[in-house]
Amino acid sequence: MHADGDVPDRLRRVGPADLARTTGESRARRRGVAAVSVRARLVAVAAASLLAGGCGTQDDPVKDRWESRAEFSSCGEVSLAQGEEMQKQTGREIVCLRRALKSGESAELKATYPTVEGDPIREYYRLTPHGRLEVYTDSTDDRHSDRKWSFAECYTPEWLAEISCDQ
């Protein structure tokens, strides 16, 4: 064993030519192996990133339930500004839901409104043929929430001006 200052020069300076002599590989072969190794590492890192990035957005049972639903006739889409109230801005859409409720039909309404910070929340109201109101809430773009979907339902809603169900 040598102390740092005692290492002979021939042991300190090992270059590519020396590696070729000691490993029996040519310089071109080592470069090819190194390039493949770098590519393999990049692919592995990219795959791991995709898997890790997708973990937060996959496996949301409420979102899966929403996406696999049977679609009902649409009462439209509403986009509310900061401070606007559903019952004051959505007269035609509320009438559509009330008509569906009274006739025992099914209907859907999408409403988008901003949080206090301005992030969009999307709510989907569904009246089923059985008179049940389902409310799906998509909070995935709300930076100050759990960024998940939620679900609430109530049976035989009586007042649709303020569409909500206890969660």
Secondary structure in CASP SS format (residue, H / E / C, confidence):
PFRMAT SS
TARGET T0000
AUTHOR 0000-0000-0000
METHOD secondary structure of the structure
MODEL  1
M C 1.00
H C 1.00
A C 1.00
D H 1.00
G H 1.00
D H 1.00
V C 1.00
P C 1.00
D H 1.00
R H 1.00
L H 1.00
R H 1.00
R C 1.00
V C 1.00
G C 1.00
P H 1.00
A H 1.00
D H 1.00
L H 1.00
A H 1.00
R H 1.00
T H 1.00
T H 1.00
G C 1.00
E C 1.00
S C 1.00
R H 1.00
A H 1.00
R H 1.00
R H 1.00
R H 1.00
G H 1.00
V H 1.00
A H 1.00
A H 1.00
V H 1.00
S H 1.00
V H 1.00
R H 1.00
A H 1.00
R H 1.00
L H 1.00
V H 1.00
A H 1.00
V H 1.00
A H 1.00
A H 1.00
A H 1.00
S H 1.00
L H 1.00
L H 1.00
A H 1.00
G H 1.00
G H 1.00
C H 1.00
G C 1.00
T C 1.00
Q C 1.00
D C 1.00
D C 1.00
P H 1.00
V H 1.00
K H 1.00
D H 1.00
R H 1.00
W H 1.00
E H 1.00
S C 1.00
R C 1.00
A C 1.00
E C 1.00
F C 1.00
S C 1.00
S E 1.00
C E 1.00
G E 1.00
E E 1.00
V E 1.00
S E 1.00
L C 1.00
A C 1.00
Q C 1.00
G C 1.00
E C 1.00
E C 1.00
M H 1.00
Q H 1.00
K H 1.00
Q H 1.00
T C 1.00
G H 1.00
R H 1.00
E H 1.00
I H 1.00
V H 1.00
C H 1.00
L H 1.00
R H 1.00
R H 1.00
A H 1.00
L H 1.00
K H 1.00
S H 1.00
G C 1.00
E C 1.00
S C 1.00
A E 1.00
E E 1.00
L E 1.00
K E 1.00
A E 1.00
T E 1.00
Y E 1.00
P E 1.00
T C 1.00
V C 1.00
E C 1.00
G C 1.00
D C 1.00
P E 1.00
I E 1.00
R E 1.00
E E 1.00
Y E 1.00
Y E 1.00
R E 1.00
L E 1.00
T C 1.00
P C 1.00
H C 1.00
G C 1.00
R E 1.00
L E 1.00
E E 1.00
V E 1.00
Y E 1.00
T E 1.00
D E 1.00
S C 1.00
T C 1.00
D C 1.00
D C 1.00
R C 1.00
H C 1.00
S C 1.00
D C 1.00
R C 1.00
K C 1.00
W E 1.00
S E 1.00
F E 1.00
A E 1.00
E E 1.00
C E 1.00
Y E 1.00
T C 1.00
P C 1.00
E C 1.00
W C 1.00
L C 1.00
A C 1.00
E C 1.00
I C 1.00
S C 1.00
C C 1.00
D C 1.00
Q C 1.00
END
